[in-house]
Amino acid sequence: MTRIALVGNPNAGKTTLFNALTGLRHKVGNYPGVTVDVKSGALRGGDNSEIDIIDLPGVYSLTPHSPDEDVAIKLLFGIDDAPPNFIVNVVDASNLERNLFLTTQLVELGIPMLVVLTMTDAAARRGLRIDERTLSTELGVPVVSTDAPKGAGLQTLVSRLQDQGFGINISPVYAGYSPEITSTISEICAFSPDISPVLISTQLVRETPSKWLTGTDSELIESGRAKLCALDIDPSTAIADDRYIGIGRISARSVIRTTAAATSFSERIDQIALHKVGGYIVFLVIITLVFHAIFTWAQIPAEWIKSGIDSLGALVLSSMPAGELRDLLIAGVIGGVGNTVVFLPQILTLLFLLGLLEDSGYLARGAFLLDRFMNRVGLHGKSFIPMLSSFACAVPGIMATRTIESGRERLVTMFVIPLIPCTARIPVYTMLIAAFIPASWRVNIGVASLDGRALCMVGLFISGIAMSFAVAAILSRTAMKAAPSTFMLELPAYKFPRIGRIMRESIDQAWLFIKRAGTMILAISIALWFLSSHPKIQGKSPKEYERSTYAGRVGTLVEPVLKPLGMDWKIGIGLLASVAAREVFVAAMGAIYNVESSEDDDHLGVAVGARMRAEKDPITGNPAYDIGTGAALLAFFVFAQQCMSTFAVMRRETNGWKWPLLQSVAYLVLAWVAAFIVRTIVLAVNT
Amino acid sequence: MHNVVSDFNKVDQPAPHCECTLDCLANGTKGEVCSVTGPNRCRLAELGFSRGCEVEVARKSAFGGPIEVLRVEEASGITVRAVED
């Protein structure tokens, strides 16, 4: 099958073009490096054959500096697999010279290629018009203009792709290098004929060659680099400098100058958005608005869903005969799954607003503003974006760290991400707060009287965020100590966010969350329902029976560890079940309580929290849990790493078991200690 | 027009043939790159901060944070952080 690779600078419009070509609803972002994995889609060829279009992560050159660039560059050189049959190089006309740097390297690969010019309207506003025909002659490959979002020029491009209207430049080595560099490249070529000149020139610039090169090639390149350095030539800059001389010539011939607009739209926004004082005010206002929207506006539809689920529970309660099946349906299915669905408005709002910020180009500005603070705690300005998306879910957050060049800063960021309060914690927090914090509790500060429950939620969020920074600061001063790496980030031009697309993407992601949570909750509820009612042993009192079930035995096993936290074996089962995912906890507790107290119909329904509050100690008959238990549980959920998906993605991204295991154990210990301290304090204050 | 060493390590003395380093340029001033040093030099060179290139300091962030540099005639800025020793 024919494979066409879409290659270009970050933000050049590759993914937009990919979507237009394949019709796939695929994520595109206005932040350098949103395409973290290689995605592919199909296009029908002219002879009705299938063409596979691959969307590669953005690269500025064929020299990899970060893990996502490594993926793209290895694919183009055909390191692990055959190289693509054709290349479509997406070139941002408003940043022509910088984009042509990659183009001139791609031409040397000797793969038939086609240049697609995007953002020609933005270039025109800057007074630059590009003569496609001259550019095509200069580069030796065909050039087409397109405006993918509006569909202009797309048909020409599609027919070009179908007819395979690509071109190969006949001179495969850049002619403009200084004699020393040219001779170094040809010497290496003579020793190792299988290594191409462009691979040599793109590796000579690195301090150490990429790990995927063969040992001999790597040594040849290192000695070539040493030779150039001895001649007082720094390959890291000299090779690029020489190439830019040629690029300057190409652009001088193919760019027609007209009158430019005085200041660009982006520049005017940035005068406020990146202002030394105003920038931070804008940033705070935006972040406050995001959280306000999640916790206030999104609550309104959430209430509708909640009352819908309540009436569904009531309907099942009144129309089904009493029994285990009804209990399972009400507490496990309606209570558990329903409890996740209630958070749909919040998750959707968060995903949508993050999408808006990303697509408009603001997130890169946030990284610019925050770099200084992030740097203090051993993180990087670029850590800001993965950390912000971790408020939705840690999994995409961890994947987004691939754009961080420094391995150490990337690892620190990945390590602290599970502490960021993600949406899966919200159902647990809400349930526990409702169960243990009295609604009448108000905190009076001066004239203001604040709702204690809301304050508690804010406190939980702040604790998670603060701990992530604290852990980062500790790690970067001890175990992962190193000099701060440099920071470099492109600030793309602002653009109006594509609302429709962001909406579709948020719905897709939210649906994925619901589906995952729903199926897992359902499976665990049913399993727990079975485990906590079997084996059926006759002739035991209900209390003895409870503990002799499978679930009871496991719970009793972990109980000693949880006793100091004021928790019993039932909570132990809930915590064990929530190792799969945090949101499972609510349904798990529902399933456990339901089975052993099904005669008590007062507490059936979705109110798992009410059930926990009503739980009695089997011996004394007093309430089994106090406010200390509630506080300890909340603290536990703030810090513990209970998420299989996070574990799996950590294992994949760090290529081993060490970091995910270390992370899980460290946060488990942290969660236990925090829960113990919080319980002690709460109990001391409360008596 | 100033000559600029785009050295993002704060150095006391710029290279002898250059007037100053990037972080000493005021907001909105233009300069010409005469050499690029520091750990990011390879990436900066690829992005077009090459010898003889005309650049503009678009803005410096508060608290001595990153500097935004524009290649004159190009739409997007690049931000870089000055590294303290």
HADDOCK unambig.tbl for C-alpha pairs under 7 A between the chains (distance, minus, plus):
assign (segid A and resid 61 and name CA) (segid B and resid 46 and name CA) 6.86 0.50 0.50
assign (segid A and resid 94 and name CA) (segid B and resid 74 and name CA) 6.08 0.50 0.50
assign (segid A and resid 94 and name CA) (segid B and resid 75 and name CA) 5.65 0.50 0.50
assign (segid A and resid 95 and name CA) (segid B and resid 74 and name CA) 4.86 0.50 0.50
assign (segid A and resid 95 and name CA) (segid B and resid 75 and name CA) 5.79 0.50 0.50
assign (segid A and resid 98 and name CA) (segid B and resid 47 and name CA) 5.56 0.50 0.50
assign (segid A and resid 98 and name CA) (segid B and resid 48 and name CA) 5.81 0.50 0.50
assign (segid A and resid 205 and name CA) (segid B and resid 42 and name CA) 6.63 0.50 0.50
assign (segid A and resid 236 and name CA) (segid B and resid 41 and name CA) 6.78 0.50 0.50
assign (segid A and resid 236 and name CA) (segid B and resid 42 and name CA) 4.71 0.50 0.50
assign (segid A and resid 237 and name CA) (segid B and resid 41 and name CA) 6.50 0.50 0.50
assign (segid A and resid 237 and name CA) (segid B and resid 42 and name CA) 5.59 0.50 0.50
assign (segid A and resid 237 and name CA) (segid B and resid 45 and name CA) 5.48 0.50 0.50
assign (segid A and resid 240 and name CA) (segid B and resid 45 and name CA) 5.70 0.50 0.50
assign (segid A and resid 240 and name CA) (segid B and resid 46 and name CA) 5.63 0.50 0.50
assign (segid A and resid 241 and name CA) (segid B and resid 45 and name CA) 6.74 0.50 0.50
assign (segid A and resid 241 and name CA) (segid B and resid 50 and name CA) 5.11 0.50 0.50
assign (segid A and resid 241 and name CA) (segid B and resid 51 and name CA) 6.14 0.50 0.50
assign (segid A and resid 244 and name CA) (segid B and resid 48 and name CA) 6.96 0.50 0.50
assign (segid A and resid 276 and name CA) (segid B and resid 61 and name CA) 5.93 0.50 0.50
assign (segid A and resid 276 and name CA) (segid B and resid 62 and name CA) 4.99 0.50 0.50
assign (segid A and resid 368 and name CA) (segid B and resid 66 and name CA) 6.68 0.50 0.50
assign (segid A and resid 369 and name CA) (segid B and resid 61 and name CA) 6.89 0.50 0.50
assign (segid A and resid 371 and name CA) (segid B and resid 65 and name CA) 6.75 0.50 0.50
assign (segid A and resid 372 and name CA) (segid B and resid 65 and name CA) 5.17 0.50 0.50
assign (segid A and resid 486 and name CA) (segid B and resid 40 and name CA) 6.69 0.50 0.50
assign (segid A and resid 486 and name CA) (segid B and resid 81 and name CA) 6.00 0.50 0.50
assign (segid A and resid 486 and name CA) (segid B and resid 83 and name CA) 6.56 0.50 0.50
assign (segid A and resid 487 and name CA) (segid B and resid 80 and name CA) 5.23 0.50 0.50
assign (segid A and resid 487 and name CA) (segid B and resid 81 and name CA) 5.05 0.50 0.50
assign (segid A and resid 488 and name CA) (segid B and resid 78 and name CA) 6.69 0.50 0.50
assign (segid A and resid 488 and name CA) (segid B and resid 79 and name CA) 5.32 0.50 0.50
assign (segid A and resid 488 and name CA) (segid B and resid 80 and name CA) 4.54 0.50 0.50
assign (segid A and resid 488 and name CA) (segid B and resid 81 and name CA) 6.82 0.50 0.50
assign (segid A and resid 489 and name CA) (segid B and resid 78 and name CA) 5.59 0.50 0.50
assign (segid A and resid 489 and name CA) (segid B and resid 79 and name CA) 5.23 0.50 0.50
assign (segid A and resid 489 and name CA) (segid B and resid 80 and name CA) 6.86 0.50 0.50
assign (segid A and resid 490 and name CA) (segid B and resid 76 and name CA) 6.68 0.50 0.50
assign (segid A and resid 490 and name CA) (segid B and resid 77 and name CA) 5.87 0.50 0.50
assign (segid A and resid 490 and name CA) (segid B and resid 78 and name CA) 4.46 0.50 0.50
assign (segid A and resid 490 and name CA) (segid B and resid 79 and name CA) 6.28 0.50 0.50
assign (segid A and resid 491 and name CA) (segid B and resid 76 and name CA) 5.65 0.50 0.50
assign (segid A and resid 491 and name CA) (segid B and resid 77 and name CA) 5.16 0.50 0.50
assign (segid A and resid 491 and name CA) (segid B and resid 78 and name CA) 5.92 0.50 0.50
assign (segid A and resid 492 and name CA) (segid B and resid 76 and name CA) 5.11 0.50 0.50
assign (segid A and resid 493 and name CA) (segid B and resid 75 and name CA) 6.74 0.50 0.50
assign (segid A and resid 493 and name CA) (segid B and resid 76 and name CA) 5.91 0.50 0.50
